[in-house]
Amino acid sequence: MSLTLKPNCKYAILVPTSMGVRLTPADRQPVYCSDLFKLHTTSAESNVASVSSFLGLPAKVLTAFVKGSPIADLIKSDLKARHMDFEGPEVEQGGPWGYRHQINIADSGAGIRGPRVHNDRAGEVGRTLNVKDFDLERIFGDEGVQIVHMSGLIAALSEEASLFCLEIARAAKRHGSLISFDLNHRASFWKGRQEELSANFGEIASLADILVGNEEDFQLCLGVQGPEAGGTGLKAKIDGFKEMITRAKSSFPNATVFATTLRQVVSANEHLWGAILLAGDEWQVIEPRKIEILDRIGGGDGFVGGVLYGILRGWEPEKWAQFGWATGALATTLYTDYARATDEEMVWSIWEGNARVKR
C-alpha cells in the first residue's frame, strides 16, 4: 500500500515542538560524580524530522523562543545546521524567574548501570505555544506540508499547547496533509488532566493517518486494551502487540499505519532492537537483533523519522520498517539524540549489518 502525499508542498515534514538543551556527562559517567558535560539542543519531535532534513527533504519546526536568550540563539543555530526552517514567537523572559528552554539532564549509562534522566521543565517556554501565534492557513494552505508529525509530549505540555496541537491536526486534515502522532504518554503531564487530555488525544488520533506508541501509550492515552497476558517469549510478545494494534485500528479507522518498536535491554551497551508495523492489512515484523549502544536516547524518535522518510520517498511498507529500524539504531550510536545520516547508503548498510570501512 501507499499513502497519498499532497503535491507541490514547500515542506515534506513539519513538527510542532518545544526545543530545549541536554546536558550529558563525558565518558558515560553518571551525573552525580561528573564535572564535565556536553551541551546540545534537543526535542523528540525535531529528532524525528532530522532524519528527513539531513537526507535532503525540506523540514520546518514550529516552536517558541525566549527573547534575548543565548540558549534560544544556540537552538536557532542548531536548527539551521540541521537544514530546518523554523518559526515561532519571541516570548519575553519576564525576569530571572520567568521563562526558559527546558533542560534535559541525562547520562548514557554503562554496562549494568542503566541511564538516568532528569527533566527540568520549570518555566518551559514551550508551555506558551498558542495557535494564535501561527498562521495555519499560510503554513498548510499557501506553503503546503506533506506530513505533520506531533507527539503526546507537546500535546500534553499545557492546556494551550494541547489546543495548539489539536488545531494543527484540524488544519492539516483540512488541507490534505498526512498526520503522524506519536502518543508518548507521560504520567506527570496527565496528572489532574485526564478528562481534558483523553478528549484531545482521542480527536488527534481520530484524524491521524499514522499512529505510533507502545502498549502503555495506547492504553493510557487512547483507552485501547493492551496486550493480553499469556505465553512467554518473543512470539507471544509480538502476537500480543498485533492484537493491541488490531484493536487500535478498529477504534481509529482513519489511521492506516500503526507502529511500535521492540526493545530488550541486555545492558546499557547492548540492546535487542526490533519493530512492528501495520500498513493497511500488511504486517511488517522485524524480530529484535543485537545492536551496540553508545547512547539510547532518541532511538525511538529515529525509528519514527525513518518510517516517515520512507513514506515521503514513496517506498513500500517493508522498506519503511527496515529504514526506520536502521535510523533508530543509527541514533543510538550518536550523542546528538537524533539520527544524522550522510546518505541513504549509510542507513542501508546498518540494516544489512555491514560495518566495514568505506573508502
N, C-alpha and C positions, 0 to 999 in steps of 0.2 A: 504494500500500500504506500501511498504518498500523501502528504498534506499539501493543501493548496496555499502557496505563498502569494501574497499580494505583490503585483508587479510594480515597477517604476518607483521604488521607495528609496529615499535618501539613506535610510538606516536598515541594516539587516537585523540588528538586535538593539533593544532599549531596555535599561534597567532602572527602576526607582530604588534608591539606596540611601543609607546613612554611612558616610565614609568616616573612618577612624584610623588609628595607628595601633600597631602591635609592637610590644617590647618582648624580645626573645633573648634569654641568656646565651652567651657564647658557649661553644663546645658542649652542647647538650646538657649543661648543668641546670639544676633546679634554681628557681628564682631566689629562694631564701639564703642561698650561700654564694650568690653571684654579685660581682661589681662591674661587669662589662656586659652591655646589652646592645642588640641590634634593633634599630627602629625602622619599620617600614609601614606603608599605608595598606589598608585592607578593608574589605567588606565582602560578605558572602556573595552578594549579587554582582559586584564588579569582578569578583573572581570568576564567576560563570561567564560573563561577557568577554573576559580576557582571552579565552580560547579562540573566539572568532576574531577579535581585534588583532591579535598577533599573527593570525593566519590571513589577514588582508581584508576582512569584511568590516564595513563601517558600523561602528557602535556608538551609542550615546548613553550618558548617565544623567539621571535627574536626581538632584540631591539638594542639600542646604549647606551653606558655609558660614563660619563665624567671621564676621567682618574684621579685617586687620589682623587676623591670627596667622602667625608663622606656620602653624600646623595646616591651616587651610591652604596656604601657599605651597607647602610641601605636597599636599594631596593633589592640587591642581597640576603641579609639575609632573607628578607621577602618572596621573590620568593621561596627560599629553604624551608621556613616554610610552604609554600603552596604546597609543594611537586612538584614543577615545575623545569624542566631543562630550561636553558637559554643560549643563545649565542649572541654575538654582539661585534662590535669593541669598543676599548677604545679610545675615542676621546680626544685629548689634550684640556684642558680648554682654553688655549690661553690668560691667564691673567685674571684680575678681571672683565673685560668687555666681556669675551668670553662666552663659552657655559656653560649651566647648565640644570638641570632637571626642567621640568615645575612645577609651584606651583599653586594649586587649593585652593582658599580661599573661604570657604563656610560655612554658618551657616545652622542649621536644621529647622529654623522657629519654631513657637509655636502658636497654636490656630489660630487666624485670621491673624497673621503676617506670611506671606509666607517666605520661604527660599530665600536667595540671594547668588548668586555665582559670584565670580570674578576670571577669569582665567588669570594668569600672565605667558605668554609663551615666553617672550622676550629671545632670545638666546637659545631656546629649542634645546637640542642635538638631539632629535628625527627628527628634520628637516634635519639632515645629513644622514638619512637612505638611503643606496645605495646598489643596488643589487650586486655590485662588491665585497662587504664585506662578502657575504654569498655564500656558495657552494650549490646551489639549487639542483644540481644533486645528491649530497650526501644526503641532507636532505629529498628529496622526492623519490629518487631512491633507495639509499642504506638503509637509516634508515626507511623511509616509514611513511606516515601520512594518517590517515583516514579522518579527516575533518580539513581544514584550515579555520579559521574564521578571517575575517578582517572587518574594519569599515571605513566609509567615513571620520572619524576624521583623520586617518592616511593617507588615500588615497588623502586627500586634504591638508596635512600639509605643503608640499613644492613640487616643481617640481620633485626633487629627490625621495622623499617619495612616490609620486604618481606613478612614474615609477617603484619603488620598489614593490609596491602592484600589479601593473599590471604584472610584471614579475613573481611574486609569483603565481598569478592566472593562468598564462600560464603554469608554471611548474607543478602546482597541477593538472591541467586538463590533461596535457601530461602524468602524472604518475598515473592517475586514482584516485586521492584524491577528495573527495567531497569539494565543496566551499560554504561557508556561507558568505554572505555580508550584513551587517547592514549599511544602507545608511547614516544615521547620518549627515544630511545636516547642515552646519554652514555657514551662510551668510558671515561672516567676512573672512572665509577661501577662499571663492569663488570670492571675490571682485577682478575684473580685470582679472580673470582666467576662465571665463565662458566657452569659446570655448574649451580650453585645458581640463578642468575637465569634461565637458559634454562628450567628446570623451572617456576619460579614464574610467569614471564611466560606460558609456554605454558598453564598452568592458568587464569590470569586471562583470557587471550584465549579459551580454550575456553568460559568462562562468559559472556563479553561478548556483548551484543546489538549494540553499536556499536564499531567499531574504526577508529582514526584513526592515520595515520602517513605519512611519506614513504618513498621507496624504501629508504633506509638503515635506517629503523626496522623495516620488515617483514623485511628480510634479516637484520639483526644481532640483533634481539630474538626473532624467531619462525622464522628459517631459511627464509623464503619467498623463492624465486628472484626477483630484481629484474627490472626492465625489460630486455629483450634489446636489445643494440646493433643498430643497423641503421636506416638512414634518418636524415634530418635534418629539422629544422623542427618546428613546433608539432604537426602531425598525428601525426608519428612519436612524439613525446614522450607525447601523450595516449594513443595506441594502446598504447605500452609500459606506461603506468600501468594501463590497463584490463586488460592481460594479467596484470600482477602482482596486481591486486586479485582477478581471477578465480581465480588460484592460491591466494590467501589464503582466499577463500571456500570453496574445496574443502578446505583444511586445517582451517578453523574454521567448520564449517557452522552452528553455533548463532548466529553473528553474521548479522544481516540487513542491516546498514548499514555501509558502508565509505566513508571519506572521506579526501581529501588536498587540500592547496592546491597551486596552481601559481604560482610566483613567478619573475619575471625582473627582476633588478636593473639598471636603467638608470643610476641614480646613487643616492646616499643620499636624494635628494629626490624621486625618481621611480621607481616600480616598475610592472611589468605584473603584474596580480593576477587569478588565476583559481582554479578549483576543479573537482574531480571527485568525484562522489558516486554510489554504487551503493546503491539501496534495493530489496531483493528482486532482481528481474531488470531493474529500470528504471534506466538511466543518466541522470545529470544532469551535463552538462558546461558549465561557464562558461569560455569562452575568455578568456585574460588581456586585461584592459583597463587602460588607464593610470590610476594613482592617484598623487596627490601625497602625499609622506611628511613628517610632522613628526618622528615617532619610530617606527621599525619594530617595536620590541619589543612583544609582545603581540598582533600581528596574527593569528597562527595561533590563539592562545587565543580571540581574539574570534570567529574563524570557527567554532570548535567550539561556543562559547557560543551563537552564533546558530542553528546547526543544532539544538542541544538545545532551545533555546527554541521553535523551530518544531515539534519533535516534541511538546513539552509542550503546545503550543497545539492539537495535533491537525490541523495543516495537511498538505497533500500534499507529497511529497518535492521537487517543483520549487521550492516556496516555502522549504523547509528550506535548500536550497543557495543560493538568492538572498539570503535573510535573513542566512545565515552569511557569504556574500561581503561583504555590506554592513556587518555588525557588525565583521568583520575590518578592512575599510577604515576604518571609524569609529575603531577603536582606534589606527590609525597617525596619526590627526590629533590625538591627545591625548598628554599627558605622564604619564598615570596607569598605563600598561601594560594597562588594561582598557577595554572599550567601555562608556561611560556614556551611554546614550540617554535623552532626556527622555520619548519616547514612540515607538510603532512608526512613526508617520508620518515621524519624523526618519530612521529606518533605511531606509524605503522610498524616501524622496527621494534618499538616497545611491545606492541601487540604480538608480534612474531617471536618475541623473546630474544631478539638479536641485539646484543650489546657490544658487538665487535666495533673496533675503531673504524671511523670513516675518514679516509684521507682524500 
